[in-house]
Amino acid sequence: MSLLRTYRIVSFCKSTRITTQSCPNVFRCFSSSQGLQDDIKVSQDAKETIGFIGLGNMGSQMSMNLLKKGYNLVVFDVYPESMESLKAHGALVATSPYDVAQKTKKIITMLPSSPDVKEVYAGKSGILSGAQNGSIFIDSSTIDPSVSKDMLKFAMSINCSYVDAPVSGGVNAAKEGTLTIMVGGSAEDFIVVEKLLSSMAKNVVHCGSIGTGQAAKICNNMLLAISMIGTAEVMNLGTRLGLDKKMLARIINMSSGRCWSSEMYNPCPGVMESVPSSNNYQRGFGVQLMAKDLGLAQNAATSTRSATPLGSLAHQTYRVMCNRGYAKLDFSSVYKFLREDD
């Protein structure tokens, strides 16, 4: 029996409310072949094809969640080894951003910086050069809001759409599908992308027009950096005063000093499992990326004449860390940085 005919029979049974109880013989014929059952499941569950470009610590986890949710994926990264795991799980590997755009009309990008976004979208072999009419692009990078506005203009010039959709929550949240995603773009485009983004996130928030997602993200990350430095300072001080590190963390987290950095991402090694501080500060949100985000926040503060003294100090701290060999370590390594004299 052909898959098409099988699908029509299943559809007929559904439309006429035939069930396994009311007509068991109809369904029993399908149970004789596991392959046929699998074909039926595929015909019912198959979803649209999504492009995903940028498969670093965050992008690799986000894209894997899309595969788990049943989406077909076309992926690309400048480092071929980053695509191997996804390929093994069924993703199609593309040869360039242009190639991705030729194969799908919904594309997510997760890239390190504004220059990378410009190159992937508007550069040679970029997305825009291969885009299909009516495509929509979802950029989850953390970049300057002005770049997001430029990308929207480019997309609209070829009858496509673009939203900025940076994420928060870290690698663990990306893996667990519990990210918060802040979306900037039109209300119509938000409706188009909301279900897809919800496959990777616990919270999907429409912040307003293009660039507002980026604005929310850089504000959040500035606060995150400040709180991480504060948590690292307190954990360092407390242990030097003779306090047990786990006890100190427990007290903080049941008291007024509690914050995400202390409760979910403690920077002191040995306090929590499954966080970068207990893995030599590997595979997290890099110091270099945090310094970049803090630079974006400082640029925004300058342009809006907003006083951000603690944000400025945090930016200086992470820039110094980059120059001291911490650039590729997780940003919670500020704890290790503060203890360099040990």
Helices and strands as residue ranges (DSSP letters): H 3-15, H 24-28, H 34-45, E 49-53, H 57-68, E 72-76, G 80-83, H 84-88, E 92-93, H 97-103, E 106-109, H 114-122, H 127-130, E 136-139, H 145-157, E 161-164, E 167-168, H 170-176, E 179-184, H 187-198, E 201-208, H 212-240, H 245-253, H 260-263, G 276-278, H 287-304, H 309-321, I 322-326, G 331-333, H 334-338
